[in-house]
Amino acid sequence: MATLTNIISNETQEFRIKNYKFICKPYGIVTLERLYINAKPDSICRKSILKFYAKRKNLQYYLYDKLNVMQLYSVIFKEKKCIVNINGEKSLSEFLLDEGLALKKKGLIHNEYKFYFDKAQKIARLLKKGLWADNISNKCASSIHIRK
């Protein structure tokens, strides 16, 4: 268990275990923020993400409503990333996929999580939530290799 000390963004949170502070980035996904950072400065991808956040400011700060600073969370380290369970056994990565604020990473995802990530992304895509509503995944496909 780790104490959440700071929510930096949807992609980055700071935790503490006793006196050891560390940064967590979600496992198995590529966040909308990461797509923006990886995109070329004047690309359609960046412009689309800025437009998306201008219309949906609450989603830019989505985790501020989901996480509570100074609360304990289960944190599992996997491949230099974190799996943070925030609602029983549901992970932060799943919540971001559910809202269309992330894409499942292309490549190997541990079998324990693959089913849940696939399901969350599929539902968000079918419901046209988040980046699926504005077709951002296609506009940003060249910024990063993704699996739809």
Number of C-alpha atoms within 10 A of each C-alpha: 14 20 19 22 18 17 19 14 15 23 22 17 21 18 24 17 12 8 6 8 13 13 16 21 22 24 25 25 23 23 23 25 18 15 22 19 13 15 20 14 11 8 13 14 25 23 15 19 20 15 12 18 16 12 11 13 11 12 19 18 15 17 20 16 9 11 18 16 14 13 12 17 19 16 18 14 13 13 9 9 16 22 22 24 18 19 13 8 9 13 22 23 30 29 21 28 29 22 21 27 26 29 29 24 18 14 10 8 17 12 8 8 15 14 11 16 23 16 14 21 25 17 15 22 22 10 14 15 18 23 24 20 15 15 15 21 24 14 18 23 15 14 19 15 12 17 12 14
